[in-house]
Amino acid sequence: MPLSQKTPGDYERLAGFLRGLSLRFRFLATLESVLQLAAGIILVLLGSYFALELQEEVAYLAFFYAVGGLFFISYLVFSGLKRAFFHPGLKKIARGLEEKYPQLRDDVTNSLSLFEEMKKTGKGQVSEGLVAAQISKTAEEVCAFEPSRVVNIRKVLRHFKILFPLFAALVIVLGLDPHFLNRSLALITNPFSTLPQKRTTLTVEPGEATILRGTPFLIRVKAEGHIPEKLLLEIRPEGREVVRVEMKAEGNSKFSYRIPSAQFSFRYQAYNGRATSAAHQVRVVDPPEVAKIKLSLIPPDYTGLPKEEKEGGHIEALKGTLVNLEAQVTKTVREGKIVVDQKNQL
């Protein structure tokens, strides 16, 4: 009589018990993986607190920590999925059972191997009766064990010894810094946001200035470090709305903007997304006016004519006459010029 018809019940009992152990083992592994993942995530979040605090002193610390944290969490996820979905096979479960209970010796693995061998060949060197007896004896011994004692689900509780303190520490940190979780998650999910950006330095010319009303004013900016593609200029006239214009790129990291006719005093500064220059003040003033002109005419000695004083800018005198000019202006000036016949300047 073929073995498969003689002892199907004993083999199915043995295989069913082992499949039950496999299911319990995978369930236990899944629970342990979930708790390990939770503890790992909390640990990475807590560690990011120090990485964020020290990122000003150590430029790339937060970036490398975030990358390492992502690899660590990814490893836990992959390991948990592998343990949850990987089926170890009956023989592996049998060897684990034999290691835990040495009294079984190799009976479980031998029973599985003999059954498979006899099923393939139909006949073997060992009699079917001995094989059937071996499987029956092994099934009785194995099925006497309680599955809950072989794979104890309570082993999962040991992970709470680590998880509870980590969770308590997280609650304390959140109490001290309510925004910590948002900053930490932003760090872990986007490590590149912590990389130090290349700085842009903007130097403005001419800086502070005083100009006459109605005259043009040229602003130049030189960028150093990270050179922006475009640069904006913010002009704040006194008592008027802010004006923002795009500066003209001149090449060689230089930008310029020309105000055709300045009418009001204003503050200005250049900026882009990375940097802002210092703000400078430009005073727009009215030009001084000549309020009064006094002329003193001293004719040559040979004429015998007396000294003559006139007001105005038109002079008629003999050749060789000495002319003294006094001008009274509305503002203090350092120097002045005289235009003669609208051509020459003195």
Secondary structure, 3 states (H helix, E strand, C coil): CCHHHHCHHHHHHHHHHHHHHHHHHHHHHHHHHHHHHHHHHHHHHHHHHHHHHHCCCCCCHHHHHHHHHHHHHHHHHHHHHHHHHCCCCHHHHHHHHHHHCHHHCCHHHHHHHHHHHHHHHCCCCCCHHHHHHHHHHHHHHHHCCCHHHHCCHHHHHHHHHHHHHHHHHHHHHHHHCCCHHHHHHHHHHCHHHHCCCCCEEEEEECCCEEEECCCCEEEEEEEEECCCCCCEEEEEECCCCCEEEECEEEECCEEEEEECCCCCCEEEEEECCCCECCCEEEEEECCCCEEEEEEEEECCHHHCCCCEEEECCCCCCCCCCEEEEEEEECCCCCCCCCEECCCEEC
